């Protein structure tokens, strides 16, 4: 079994994976397990420290989540975050109560000295830095042996510690970007308190995943769905690196792809990586089934079901295959299903949730716990071309969810032309890599315009450019007005049928990155 430097016990916080992410950024290998993980399994991983995550529950609730208290007897450093802090407080005899009001947002963290010194947890962290609070309960009375090491105006016990037992707890979330020096606190817990001196990186992850894939797959074949996006491309390359010709990579042209995407995918895999790619031309089938459909969820469902059907038909030619690989990433998972514990479901997602019962494949998702930027690093480690690795994300349903209303060939061609202009200009201005994702949306709303001396009544399109780290949150990209003017001018002048361009300045949340 793979050992882990730090084990995170998940109590269902939407931020849990960010804890592992921050530690991996500090080259500390971290694994997430459910809060109810058996003590024997935790011991097998030989961790040097344990973190208790936040969560949506209350420790005083009748069905509150509890851990095996033997964890406290392992002699390992422990860090509790939010719910984890409240659980530690209760387990050691302190008191937790409902706060006067839900505290959500930024707070100023003020250190309290212990025996004349600031806690080692705050090494290299300036006093009165900003941290992010998100809680309804608060610690009212400290357990015996614990002392306050930091407070805020609204939280008298923002951080506590029992240095003798090497147990620390924070009311705020150090893992989120809003906590200015939270990553330093997590680093201090790992390096200064847990005494972890090893370095973990994507090369280690690659080695570990290859081992896991080989152990899981054995001599069986794996059907791999390749869309041309970064996620599925890295998944395919990783599987091919691990098990070679046991991988059966299938690329489905659903007619909803970007300009020249099919040609680019075939060249990258057949010519560069020498992977025996199978291409299935299903353009007519997909567009035929989408005819007359305007509801976004219905479009997604049709595309998903048709994709599975096409896949099944191709898979029948490889009846000895036992597994189906999918390029699911953590942001997909966290928005869709409960992961490794009690995390709350937010919304459905097009590529999460497994396979229909009638498809006799076992799902394999080697990237399931990575964020997009980590996948890119893995892609480079695998030798994928930089142009492919740093390509902007592309949704599974493709251009269908960037056309408001019915999808047809004419609108797809119109959208592709406009989208190509946007991407070309981003690259020409040196802005492409500064933007997380950029695309054009065909709004299917017409407006009056004037071109030459003639009145026009043509389509309006929206340009969507967002800045993000992992896609879980995003802000609109603050691009130069001159750039936006250039894009607008080119689209209106070069694409017949479009006479108006608007720029989407919505952030996620409350909006999503894609329009549908």
N, C-alpha and C positions, 0 to 999 in steps of 0.2 A: 504494500500500500504506500502511496505517495505521502511523504511527510510534509508538514506545513509549519512555517515559522510562527504564524499566528492563526488561531481559529476564531472566527466571528460567529457567535450564536445569534441567529436571526429571530427577532421577535416581530417581524412584519413591517418594519419601517420601509417607506419608499426610498429611503436614503441608504439602506444597508449595503448595496453593492458599491456605493461611493466610498465606503470605508475601505473595502478591498482595493478599490481603484487607487485611492490616495497612497496606500501602503505600497502597492506595486510601483507607483511612480517614484517611490523612495527605494525601489529595488528590494522590497521585503515581500517574500512569498506568503500569500494569505488565502485561506479558503473559508467559504461560508457554509455553515451547516445549520439545520433547524435547531431551535432552542431545546428540543426534546432529544437531541442526539445522545445515544448511549455513552456512558462514561468510558466504556471499553474501547469504543471506536475513536473517541477523542485521544485516549492514551496511545493508540496505535499510530496516530499521526505525529506523535512526539513534538507537540507545539512548545514554543518557548514563552507564549503568552496567550491570553484569551480576552476577547472583547465581547461585551454584551451590547447588542444594538438597541436602537430605539424601537418603538412600536406604537400602534394605535390604541392599545388597551390600557386599563388602569390596574395598578397592582392590587388595589383593594376590591376589585370586582370579583364576583363569585367564581367565575371561570378564568381568572387571570392566569397568564402563562407563567410557568415555574420551571426552573432548571433543577437538575439533580444536584443537591447541595454538596455532594462529594467533590464537585468541581472546585469548591473553595478549599478543599483539603489536598489538592494536587501540588500545592507549593509553587504555583505559577503566578506571575503578575497578572492582574485582572484590571481591565478598564471598562467601566459602565458608562453608556451614553444614553441620556434621557430616560427612557423606560428602564434601561439597564442600571442607571443610577438609583432609581426608585426601588428596583428589585433588591439591589445590594443593601440599601437602607433598611428595608423591611426584613430581609433575611438575617441581618445582624442586630435586629432589635430596635431600630429607629422608627420614626413615624413619617408617613406620607399622607397628605390631605389634598382635597380639591382646592386649586388656587382661586382667588377672588375673581379672576378673569383669565381667559386663555391668552397666553403670551406667545405672540407669533411675530417675529421680525428681528431687527437688529438691536443689540444691546452692547453697552460698554463694559468690558470685563476688567474688574479691579482686583489685583492680587492681594492676598493676605499672607504674611510671613509666618513660617513655622520655625520656632527656635532661632529667629533672626535671619532666616533665609527663605527665598522664594522656592516653591516646589520645582524639582528637576523636570517635571512635566512641562513647565513654562520656559525652559532654557531657550534663549534666543528669541523669545516672544516679548515684545514691548508691553509694558503695563498700559491699561486702558485701550486695548485694541478692540475691534468690533467682532462680536460673535453672533451666531444665528440661533434664536430661541424658537421652539415649537412644542409647546406642552400645555396641558390643562391641570396637571397635578404638580405638587412641589414638596420638597423635603421640609418637614416642620421641626423634627427633632433628630439630631445626629445619633447614630449608634455609638455605643461605647468604643473608645479607641480611635474614632474618626475625628478629624479636625477640618475646619473650613480652610481651603487654600485659595478661594476666589469668590467674589460676589458681584452682583450688578445692582442697580437701583431697585429693580423689581424682584430679584431673586437673591435672598440672603445666603443661600447655599448654591452658588452657581458651579462650584467645584469643591469636592471633598476628597480626603485621602486617609488611609491608614498605612503609613509608611512601613510599620513593623510587618504587616501582612502583605505589603506590596499591592494594595488594592486602591485604585483611583476611580473617581466617578465625576462625570460632567453633566450638568443639566442641559447644556446647549449641544449643538451638532457641529463638531469640528470638521466633519467630512465634507460639508457643503461649501461652495465657493464663497458664500457670503461671510463665512468665518475667516477673517483675513489671514490669520496665522494658524488656522486649524490643522493644516497639513504638517506644520512644524510640531504641533503637540502630538499628533499621531506618530511622527517620526521619532520624537523623544521617547514616547512610550516603547516603541520597538527597539531603538538603538541604546537609549540610556537606561531604561528600566528593565526591559527584557534581555538586554545585552546581546542582541542579534547582530552579528558582524558579517554574515554572508551576504552576497549580492545576487539578486534574482533579476532576470531580464527576459526578453522575448525569445532569446536563444534557448533558455531553460524551458520556457513554456512550450516551444516547438518540440524539444526533446521529450518532454513529459507527454504531450498530446500524441506524438507518434507512438510512444509506448502504449498509451491507453487505447488508441485506435487499433493497434495490432492485437492487443489482448482481447478487445471486444469483438473484433471482426473475425479473427482467426484466418481461416482459408476461404471464407465466404466472399461473395461479390457485393459491391455497394453501388446502387444506382445513385448518381449525383445530379441534382438539378442545377444547371448553370444558366443564370439569367444574363450575365454580362456585367453585373454590378460588382462592386468590390467584395461584398460579403460572400457571394456564391463563388466568385473567382478564387478567393483565398481558400475557401472550403475545399474546392476541387483540387487546387494545387497542394494543399496540406494532405489530403487523402492520397493523392498520387505519389507524394513524397513518402508516405507511410506504407502504402500497400501496392503501389505500381499499377499493373494491368488488372488488378482486382476491381479497380474503379471503372464504372461505366458512366461517363459524363454525357448528359443529354441536354442539349440546348434547344429550347422551344421558341421558335419565332412566332409570336402571337399577333404580330401586326401592330403592336402598341409600343414598339421600341423607338429609341432616339435615332436620329439621322445616321445612317451607315453603321449602326451598332452591330448588326449581324456580321458584317464583313470584318469589323475590328475584333470581335470575339473569336471568330474562326481563325484569323491570322495569329492572334496572341497565343491561342492554345495549340493549334496544329503546327504552326511554324516556329514559334519561340520556345514554348514549353514541351513540344513534341507529345502532347496529350492526344490520344485518339478520340476526338470529339465527334459526337453524333448530333446532327442538326435535323430537327423536325419542323417542316414548314406547315404551320397550322393557322395562317393568317385568315384565310377565308372562313374557317370554322369559328374563330373567335369573333370576328366582325359580324358574321351572320347572326350569332346568338346575342350580340349586343344591340342589334338593330331595334330601334324604337324604345330602348331602355334609357330612362333618365335618372332614376333614383340612385344615389351614390352607393348605398349599401348593396342594392341589387346588382349593380355593375360589379362590385368587388366579389360578390358571391358567384356570379356567373363566370367571371374570370378564374376564380379559384377552383370552382368545380370543373370547368373545362380544362384547366391546366392538369388537374389530377387525372381526368379522363384520358387526355393525350399521353400523359406520363404512363398511365396504366397500360395503354395500348402498346407503347414502345417497350415497356418493361416485360410484357408477355414474351417478347423475343429473347429475354434474358431470364428465363424461369429459375435459373440457379441462384439468382441474386436474393439475398436475405435482408439487406439493409437499404434504406433510403436516406441520403445525407441532405441536410438543409442548412443554409447559412444564417440561421437565426442568431441575433445578437441580444445582449441584455436589455437595451432600451425597448426592443420588441416585446420581450418577455414581461418586463415589469409593468407594461401598459396593458397586458392581456391576461396573465394567469398568475396564480400563487406560486412563488418560486422558493423551493427549499424551505418552506415554512409558511407562516400565516399572512404573508403580504396581501394587501387588498387588491382586488381586480379593478382596473380603471376603465378599459374599453377593449373591444375585440380588435384583433390585428390580423392582417391578411396572411401572414406566414407563420402563425403560432397556433398550437393546439393539437398537433399530431395528425394522424391520418384516419380516414374512414375505416370502420371495422372490416369492410370487405377487401381492403388492400392489405395483403399479408406481408407487409414490410415492417421491420423494426426501425424506428427513427434514430438517426445519429446526428447530433448537432455539436460539433467540436468547438464552435465559437460562441456558444450559448451564454457564457459568462464574461464576454469581452465587450468593451465599448469600441466605437468605430475607429478612433485614433489608434487603439491598440491593435485592431485588425490590420490597419495600414502598416504598422511596424512589423507585424507578422508576415504580411505580404512581401515586404522588402527582404525579410529574412529568408523567405522561400525563393527569392530571385525573380519575382514578378516585375514586369516593366513599371517604372515610376508613373508613367502616364495612366496606366490602368489602376495602380494602387491609389493614386491621389484623385481619381475621378470622383465627382460629386455623387452622393447617394441617389439611388433611383428606386422608386417604389415597385413592389411586385406587380400591381395592376397596371403599371406603365403609364402611358399618356392618357389612358381612359379616365383617370381621376384628375387630369389637368384640363379636361374638356367638360365644361358644365353642361349637363344634358346629354343628349344622344351622341354616340360616337360613330363617326363615319369616315370613309377614306379621304374625302375632300378636307374635312376639318383637321384630320391627322396630318395631312401634307402641309396645310396652312400653319399648324402649330409647330411642326418640325422646322420649317423655314425660319420662323420667328425665334425659336429656341436656339437654333444654330447661330443666328446673328448675335444673340445675347452671350453665348459661350465664347464665340470667336472674339468679341469685343473685350470680355473679361480677360482673356489670355493676352490680347494685344495691349491692354492697359496694365498688365502685370498684376491683376486683381484676382485671378482665378483661385489661387491657393489661399487668399485671404478670406474667401467666402466659403462657408460650410456647404451650402447648397444653393443653386440658382436655376431658375426655370421660368418659363412663360406659361400663363394660364389663359386658355381661350374661354372667355366669360359667356359667350353666346348671348351677349347683349349688344345691340347695335346702337350707334349714335350718328348724329348728323355731322358731316365735315365738309370742308371745301378743299378741293385739289385742282389747282389751276383756276379756271373760271367755272368749274362744275361742282354741283352739290353731290356729296356722297352720303350713303347710308350704309355703313359697313361695321365690321366687328370691332369691339374693344377688347384689348388683352391686358392682363396684369403681369408685371414683372415681379417675381418673388426672389429676393436674395436675403439669406439669413446668415448670421454669425453664431457659431455654437462650438462646444467642445465635444459633446457626446450625443447631441440630438434630443436629450431629455428636456432641455430648455433651450431657447433660442431668442435672439433679438434680430430685428431687421438690420441689414448691413448699411452702415452710413457711408454710402458711396458718393463720389464727387458728382455734383450737378452736371458738370460737363460730360461725364461718362454717361449718365442717364439720358441726357439730351441726345448724345450720339446714338445710343441704342434705340431710343424712340424714333429718331429721324430715319435711321436705316430700316427699321421694321416697317414704318408707315410707307416709305418710298419704295422698298424692295419687295414687300409682300402684298400682292393684290388681295384685297378683301379685308384689310385692316386699316383703320383710319384714326385710331386712338390708342395710346399706351398710358397706363397708370402704374404707379409704384406702390406695392403693398408694404405698409409700415407697421404691420401687426407683429407682436411678439408671442412666443409660446412659453407658458400660458399667457393669456386665455385662448388664443388661436392655436391651431396646429400648423405644422410647417406646410403640409399639403393642404389643398383646398377641399378635397373630398376624402 
